[in-house]
Amino acid sequence: MPTDRLDKFISSQSGISRKESRIAIKQGKVTVNRMICTDPQTKVDPQTCKISLDNVLFNYKKNVYIMLNKPKGVLSASMDKNRETVVSLVNDEQYKNRNLFPVGRLDKDTTGFLIITDDGDFAHKVISPKSKIEKKYLVTVEGKIDVSTMRKFALGITLADGTACLPAKLNILNNSTDKSVAEVTIMEGKYHQIKRMFGMVDLPVVELSRLSIGRLKLDKTLREGEYREMEIFEIQTILHTRQ
């Protein structure tokens, strides 16, 4: 039976510090299964125990999964001394002690669907090419995309440094000699991958935004910089994707 210290549980679920949790417990503000508990070291089973703070019952969450519409100019990192990060955008107190991190990375100037979580196993599954979870992007490039480019993407582009990319899907939405728009679907996330792929066919990327992960699309109601917690079925939609 999995157990946790009561003060650690209170801190992880409420966002207050461990010290503040211990003080609240000793002051009789915490109940376990409707009984006041004043010992911070008490072992509790988060899955079965009913725990409350100031008469508010906790809805236990082992992990959290947050859908973020990433804006431009923000780093896909947990922390940075000098620049704003995607994790710093998730500023609710309830997530304060969650050790959140982004699932994969979007370039600083890339926008769109990014997941923030504290679940390492989930993140690994989403990122790993072995999982075959597709990531779809909307890309705007300078110049016209021709049929030969589509074929090269379908076969798998080899980057300038010799790195071989897996086959990618390229769907042209709007094509012109000056600027073209397309959807690109990949199953991996190498450093600046899409920009480098288009660079190999002399088509500089102007705009790039992630639209979906697996079969789950970015919530259209989220404006850039906004986020919300994901539902269980949404997590399952990503992990149970079938190609």
C-alpha atoms as a printed R data frame, in Angstrom:
    type eleno elety resid chain resno       x      y       z
1   ATOM     1    CA   MET     A     1   0.000  0.000   0.000
2   ATOM     2    CA   PRO     A     2   1.632  3.324  -1.081
3   ATOM     3    CA   THR     A     3   2.000  5.821   1.747
4   ATOM     4    CA   ASP     A     4   3.233  9.367   2.121
5   ATOM     5    CA   ARG     A     5   4.027 11.685   5.016
6   ATOM     6    CA   LEU     A     6   1.064 13.882   5.856
7   ATOM     7    CA   ASP     A     7   3.048 17.127   5.662
8   ATOM     8    CA   LYS     A     8   4.460 16.153   2.268
9   ATOM     9    CA   PHE     A     9   1.005 15.298   0.982
10  ATOM    10    CA   ILE     A    10  -0.476 18.616   2.155
11  ATOM    11    CA   SER     A    11   2.381 20.556   0.561
12  ATOM    12    CA   SER     A    12   2.156 18.747  -2.788
13  ATOM    13    CA   GLN     A    13  -1.607 19.097  -3.077
14  ATOM    14    CA   SER     A    14  -2.042 22.652  -1.765
15  ATOM    15    CA   GLY     A    15   1.076 24.479  -2.946
16  ATOM    16    CA   ILE     A    16   2.057 25.661   0.542
17  ATOM    17    CA   SER     A    17   5.541 24.862   1.868
18  ATOM    18    CA   ARG     A    18   6.392 21.813   3.968
19  ATOM    19    CA   LYS     A    19   7.013 24.139   6.920
20  ATOM    20    CA   GLU     A    20   3.595 25.745   6.522
21  ATOM    21    CA   SER     A    21   2.060 22.288   6.202
22  ATOM    22    CA   ARG     A    22   3.620 21.163   9.483
23  ATOM    23    CA   ILE     A    23   2.379 24.279  11.263
24  ATOM    24    CA   ALA     A    24  -1.171 23.776   9.957
25  ATOM    25    CA   ILE     A    25  -1.140 20.127  11.050
26  ATOM    26    CA   LYS     A    26   0.122 20.939  14.553
27  ATOM    27    CA   GLN     A    27  -2.568 23.623  14.860
28  ATOM    28    CA   GLY     A    28  -5.253 20.997  14.292
29  ATOM    29    CA   LYS     A    29  -6.316 22.309  10.889
30  ATOM    30    CA   VAL     A    30  -5.902 18.955   9.148
31  ATOM    31    CA   THR     A    31  -8.169 15.921   9.332
32  ATOM    32    CA   VAL     A    32  -7.533 12.382   8.093
33  ATOM    33    CA   ASN     A    33 -10.696 10.361   7.577
34  ATOM    34    CA   ARG     A    34 -12.631 13.033   9.536
35  ATOM    35    CA   MET     A    35 -10.293 12.802  12.557
36  ATOM    36    CA   ILE     A    36  -7.982 15.689  13.504
37  ATOM    37    CA   CYS     A    37  -4.339 14.695  13.075
38  ATOM    38    CA   THR     A    38  -1.572 16.787  14.668
39  ATOM    39    CA   ASP     A    39   1.473 14.669  13.749
40  ATOM    40    CA   PRO     A    40   3.126 15.835  10.479
41  ATOM    41    CA   GLN     A    41   4.947 12.499  10.145
42  ATOM    42    CA   THR     A    42   1.755 10.458  10.042
43  ATOM    43    CA   LYS     A    43   1.766  8.050   7.076
44  ATOM    44    CA   VAL     A    44  -1.286  8.297   4.840
45  ATOM    45    CA   ASP     A    45  -2.434  6.515   1.705
46  ATOM    46    CA   PRO     A    46  -3.391  9.320  -0.699
47  ATOM    47    CA   GLN     A    47  -5.494  6.926  -2.780
48  ATOM    48    CA   THR     A    48  -7.822  5.885   0.049
49  ATOM    49    CA   CYS     A    49  -7.560  8.462   2.861
50  ATOM    50    CA   LYS     A    50  -9.909 11.441   2.974
51  ATOM    51    CA   ILE     A    51  -7.709 14.374   3.926
52  ATOM    52    CA   SER     A    52  -8.815 17.959   4.462
53  ATOM    53    CA   LEU     A    53  -7.209 21.292   5.341
54  ATOM    54    CA   ASP     A    54  -9.368 23.983   6.954
55  ATOM    55    CA   ASN     A    55 -12.418 21.788   6.269
56  ATOM    56    CA   VAL     A    56 -11.675 21.635   2.537
57  ATOM    57    CA   LEU     A    57 -11.331 18.076   1.249
58  ATOM    58    CA   PHE     A    58  -8.436 17.394  -1.122
59  ATOM    59    CA   ASN     A    59  -9.157 15.847  -4.498
60  ATOM    60    CA   TYR     A    60  -5.941 13.834  -4.727
61  ATOM    61    CA   LYS     A    61  -3.974 13.979  -7.964
62  ATOM    62    CA   LYS     A    62  -0.854 11.872  -8.266
63  ATOM    63    CA   ASN     A    63   0.215 13.825 -11.335
64  ATOM    64    CA   VAL     A    64  -1.008 16.838 -13.249
65  ATOM    65    CA   TYR     A    65  -1.118 17.405 -16.996
66  ATOM    66    CA   ILE     A    66  -1.477 20.943 -18.288
67  ATOM    67    CA   MET     A    67  -2.244 22.028 -21.839
68  ATOM    68    CA   LEU     A    68  -0.487 25.297 -22.680
69  ATOM    69    CA   ASN     A    69  -0.793 27.437 -25.783
70  ATOM    70    CA   LYS     A    70   2.833 28.500 -25.878
71  ATOM    71    CA   PRO     A    71   3.483 32.105 -26.925
72  ATOM    72    CA   LYS     A    72   6.502 33.388 -28.828
73  ATOM    73    CA   GLY     A    73   9.638 34.388 -26.955
74  ATOM    74    CA   VAL     A    74   9.200 31.946 -24.058
75  ATOM    75    CA   LEU     A    75  11.697 29.165 -23.372
76  ATOM    76    CA   SER     A    76  10.567 25.533 -23.195
77  ATOM    77    CA   ALA     A    77  12.277 24.969 -19.862
78  ATOM    78    CA   SER     A    78  11.463 24.619 -16.176
79  ATOM    79    CA   MET     A    79  13.568 27.599 -15.110
80  ATOM    80    CA   ASP     A    80  16.017 30.165 -16.422
81  ATOM    81    CA   LYS     A    81  17.762 32.937 -14.517
82  ATOM    82    CA   ASN     A    82  17.285 35.569 -17.196
83  ATOM    83    CA   ARG     A    83  14.349 34.588 -19.401
84  ATOM    84    CA   GLU     A    84  10.695 33.654 -19.009
85  ATOM    85    CA   THR     A    85   9.930 29.936 -19.241
86  ATOM    86    CA   VAL     A    86   6.810 27.938 -20.049
87  ATOM    87    CA   VAL     A    87   6.673 26.609 -16.483
88  ATOM    88    CA   SER     A    88   6.736 30.147 -15.059
89  ATOM    89    CA   LEU     A    89   3.534 30.812 -17.026
90  ATOM    90    CA   VAL     A    90   1.756 28.157 -14.954
91  ATOM    91    CA   ASN     A    91   1.557 30.298 -11.840
92  ATOM    92    CA   ASP     A    92  -1.324 28.776  -9.826
93  ATOM    93    CA   GLU     A    93  -0.418 28.144  -6.187
94  ATOM    94    CA   GLN     A    94  -1.733 24.578  -6.390
95  ATOM    95    CA   TYR     A    95   1.088 23.697  -8.811
96  ATOM    96    CA   LYS     A    96   3.834 25.443  -6.854
97  ATOM    97    CA   ASN     A    97   5.452 22.302  -5.399
98  ATOM    98    CA   ARG     A    98   4.801 19.990  -8.320
99  ATOM    99    CA   ASN     A    99   8.263 20.074  -9.976
100 ATOM   100    CA   LEU     A   100   6.682 20.728 -13.345
101 ATOM   101    CA   PHE     A   101   8.531 20.476 -16.654
102 ATOM   102    CA   PRO     A   102   7.632 20.679 -20.356
103 ATOM   103    CA   VAL     A   103   7.066 17.505 -22.350
104 ATOM   104    CA   GLY     A   104   9.623 17.993 -25.093
105 ATOM   105    CA   ARG     A   105  10.539 21.415 -26.391
106 ATOM   106    CA   LEU     A   106   9.200 24.003 -28.757
107 ATOM   107    CA   ASP     A   107  11.691 26.531 -30.121
108 ATOM   108    CA   LYS     A   108  11.630 29.938 -28.480
109 ATOM   109    CA   ASP     A   109   9.776 31.494 -31.429
110 ATOM   110    CA   THR     A   110   7.474 28.497 -32.003
111 ATOM   111    CA   THR     A   111   3.927 28.696 -30.659
112 ATOM   112    CA   GLY     A   112   1.165 26.205 -29.934
113 ATOM   113    CA   PHE     A   113   0.418 23.003 -28.055
114 ATOM   114    CA   LEU     A   114   2.823 22.162 -25.234
115 ATOM   115    CA   ILE     A   115   2.164 19.875 -22.281
116 ATOM   116    CA   ILE     A   116   3.449 20.720 -18.796
117 ATOM   117    CA   THR     A   117   3.507 17.862 -16.280
118 ATOM   118    CA   ASP     A   118   5.260 16.202 -13.340
119 ATOM   119    CA   ASP     A   119   4.894 12.700 -14.806
120 ATOM   120    CA   GLY     A   120   8.226 11.514 -16.193
121 ATOM   121    CA   ASP     A   121   6.926  8.213 -17.553
122 ATOM   122    CA   PHE     A   122   4.200  9.977 -19.530
123 ATOM   123    CA   ALA     A   123   6.676 12.505 -20.905
124 ATOM   124    CA   HIS     A   124   9.037  9.757 -22.061
125 ATOM   125    CA   LYS     A   125   6.246  7.949 -23.900
126 ATOM   126    CA   VAL     A   126   5.128 11.105 -25.690
127 ATOM   127    CA   ILE     A   127   8.649 12.110 -26.720
128 ATOM   128    CA   SER     A   128  10.027  8.711 -27.727
129 ATOM   129    CA   PRO     A   129   9.858  7.977 -31.484
130 ATOM   130    CA   LYS     A   130   9.208  4.342 -30.520
131 ATOM   131    CA   SER     A   131   5.748  5.374 -29.317
132 ATOM   132    CA   LYS     A   132   4.917  6.647 -32.818
133 ATOM   133    CA   ILE     A   133   2.940  9.574 -31.415
134 ATOM   134    CA   GLU     A   134   2.597 12.134 -34.186
135 ATOM   135    CA   LYS     A   135   3.017 15.872 -33.657
136 ATOM   136    CA   LYS     A   136   1.370 18.104 -36.251
137 ATOM   137    CA   TYR     A   137   2.565 21.641 -36.999
138 ATOM   138    CA   LEU     A   138   1.361 24.541 -39.101
139 ATOM   139    CA   VAL     A   139   4.324 26.063 -40.936
140 ATOM   140    CA   THR     A   140   4.762 29.113 -43.128
141 ATOM   141    CA   VAL     A   141   7.849 29.220 -45.349
142 ATOM   142    CA   GLU     A   142   9.381 31.634 -47.820
143 ATOM   143    CA   GLY     A   143   8.982 30.293 -51.360
144 ATOM   144    CA   LYS     A   144   6.985 27.604 -53.106
145 ATOM   145    CA   ILE     A   145   6.801 23.995 -51.932
146 ATOM   146    CA   ASP     A   146   7.096 21.600 -54.870
147 ATOM   147    CA   VAL     A   147   6.284 17.912 -55.260
148 ATOM   148    CA   SER     A   148   9.924 16.895 -54.869
149 ATOM   149    CA   THR     A   149   9.946 18.443 -51.383
150 ATOM   150    CA   MET     A   150   6.920 16.367 -50.421
151 ATOM   151    CA   ARG     A   151   8.698 13.227 -51.622
152 ATOM   152    CA   LYS     A   152  11.863 14.081 -49.691
153 ATOM   153    CA   PHE     A   153   9.884 14.592 -46.483
154 ATOM   154    CA   ALA     A   154   8.033 11.304 -47.032
155 ATOM   155    CA   LEU     A   155  11.314  9.417 -47.445
156 ATOM   156    CA   GLY     A   156  13.003 11.148 -44.493
157 ATOM   157    CA   ILE     A   157  15.189 14.230 -44.725
158 ATOM   158    CA   THR     A   158  18.881 13.979 -43.836
159 ATOM   159    CA   LEU     A   159  20.040 17.140 -42.086
160 ATOM   160    CA   ALA     A   160  23.243 19.039 -42.829
161 ATOM   161    CA   ASP     A   161  25.118 17.355 -39.982
162 ATOM   162    CA   GLY     A   162  24.201 13.896 -41.280
163 ATOM   163    CA   THR     A   163  21.317 13.322 -38.855
164 ATOM   164    CA   ALA     A   164  18.627 11.203 -40.495
165 ATOM   165    CA   CYS     A   165  15.026 12.169 -39.750
166 ATOM   166    CA   LEU     A   166  12.147  9.715 -39.800
167 ATOM   167    CA   PRO     A   167   9.642 10.019 -42.669
168 ATOM   168    CA   ALA     A   168   7.357 13.043 -42.268
169 ATOM   169    CA   LYS     A   169   3.997 13.984 -43.752
170 ATOM   170    CA   LEU     A   170   3.790 17.258 -45.672
171 ATOM   171    CA   ASN     A   171   0.371 18.607 -46.629
172 ATOM   172    CA   ILE     A   172   0.342 21.848 -48.642
173 ATOM   173    CA   LEU     A   173  -2.462 24.247 -47.699
174 ATOM   174    CA   ASN     A   174  -1.497 27.365 -49.647
175 ATOM   175    CA   ASN     A   175   1.296 27.628 -52.188
176 ATOM   176    CA   SER     A   176   2.847 30.670 -53.886
177 ATOM   177    CA   THR     A   177   6.239 31.825 -55.092
178 ATOM   178    CA   ASP     A   178   6.547 34.293 -52.199
179 ATOM   179    CA   LYS     A   179   5.139 32.407 -49.217
180 ATOM   180    CA   SER     A   180   3.579 28.983 -48.648
181 ATOM   181    CA   VAL     A   181   1.625 27.365 -45.806
182 ATOM   182    CA   ALA     A   182   1.611 23.663 -44.987
183 ATOM   183    CA   GLU     A   183   0.968 21.097 -42.265
184 ATOM   184    CA   VAL     A   184   3.927 18.959 -41.233
185 ATOM   185    CA   THR     A   185   3.578 15.820 -39.137
186 ATOM   186    CA   ILE     A   186   6.570 14.218 -37.424
187 ATOM   187    CA   MET     A   187   7.075 11.521 -34.770
188 ATOM   188    CA   GLU     A   188  10.245 12.904 -33.183
189 ATOM   189    CA   GLY     A   189  11.577 16.209 -31.924
190 ATOM   190    CA   LYS     A   190  15.170 16.825 -32.845
191 ATOM   191    CA   TYR     A   191  16.708 20.239 -32.186
192 ATOM   192    CA   HIS     A   192  15.041 22.811 -34.496
193 ATOM   193    CA   GLN     A   193  14.001 19.841 -36.592
194 ATOM   194    CA   ILE     A   194  11.305 21.326 -38.832
195 ATOM   195    CA   LYS     A   195  13.293 24.491 -39.495
196 ATOM   196    CA   ARG     A   196  16.346 22.410 -40.371
197 ATOM   197    CA   MET     A   197  14.310 20.083 -42.593
198 ATOM   198    CA   PHE     A   198  12.972 22.989 -44.633
199 ATOM   199    CA   GLY     A   199  16.441 24.509 -44.617
200 ATOM   200    CA   MET     A   200  17.670 21.457 -46.537
201 ATOM   201    CA   VAL     A   201  15.292 22.349 -49.395
202 ATOM   202    CA   ASP     A   202  16.041 26.107 -49.244
203 ATOM   203    CA   LEU     A   203  12.688 27.120 -47.751
204 ATOM   204    CA   PRO     A   204  13.253 29.363 -44.688
205 ATOM   205    CA   VAL     A   205  10.599 28.968 -42.001
206 ATOM   206    CA   VAL     A   206   8.753 32.184 -41.160
207 ATOM   207    CA   GLU     A   207   6.130 30.917 -38.691
208 ATOM   208    CA   LEU     A   208   5.733 27.633 -36.836
209 ATOM   209    CA   SER     A   209   3.004 26.429 -34.500
210 ATOM   210    CA   ARG     A   210   2.170 23.001 -33.068
211 ATOM   211    CA   LEU     A   211  -1.450 22.024 -33.667
212 ATOM   212    CA   SER     A   212  -1.784 18.597 -32.083
213 ATOM   213    CA   ILE     A   213  -0.099 15.760 -30.223
214 ATOM   214    CA   GLY     A   214  -1.342 12.326 -31.237
215 ATOM   215    CA   ARG     A   215  -5.041 12.722 -31.956
216 ATOM   216    CA   LEU     A   216  -5.478 15.493 -29.411
217 ATOM   217    CA   LYS     A   217  -5.716 19.011 -30.807
218 ATOM   218    CA   LEU     A   218  -4.876 22.219 -29.003
219 ATOM   219    CA   ASP     A   219  -7.950 23.696 -27.321
220 ATOM   220    CA   LYS     A   220  -9.001 26.553 -29.606
221 ATOM   221    CA   THR     A   221 -10.364 28.548 -26.663
222 ATOM   222    CA   LEU     A   222  -6.858 28.947 -25.213
223 ATOM   223    CA   ARG     A   223  -5.166 32.143 -26.290
224 ATOM   224    CA   GLU     A   224  -1.378 32.318 -26.432
225 ATOM   225    CA   GLY     A   225  -0.015 32.113 -22.899
226 ATOM   226    CA   GLU     A   226  -3.192 30.540 -21.504
227 ATOM   227    CA   TYR     A   227  -3.438 27.022 -20.106
228 ATOM   228    CA   ARG     A   228  -5.767 24.549 -18.466
229 ATOM   229    CA   GLU     A   229  -5.545 21.182 -16.764
230 ATOM   230    CA   MET     A   230  -6.149 18.244 -19.066
231 ATOM   231    CA   GLU     A   231  -8.849 15.618 -18.622
232 ATOM   232    CA   ILE     A   232  -8.050 11.919 -18.193
233 ATOM   233    CA   PHE     A   233  -9.616 11.069 -21.555
234 ATOM   234    CA   GLU     A   234  -7.298 13.592 -23.227
235 ATOM   235    CA   ILE     A   235  -4.228 11.874 -21.787
236 ATOM   236    CA   GLN     A   236  -5.600  8.545 -22.988
237 ATOM   237    CA   THR     A   237  -6.289 10.035 -26.428
238 ATOM   238    CA   ILE     A   238  -2.589 10.852 -26.764
239 ATOM   239    CA   LEU     A   239  -1.208  7.597 -25.387
240 ATOM   240    CA   HIS     A   240  -3.646  5.322 -27.197
241 ATOM   241    CA   THR     A   241  -3.114  6.897 -30.587
242 ATOM   242    CA   ARG     A   242  -3.235  4.381 -33.403
243 ATOM   243    CA   GLN     A   243  -1.600  5.119 -36.722
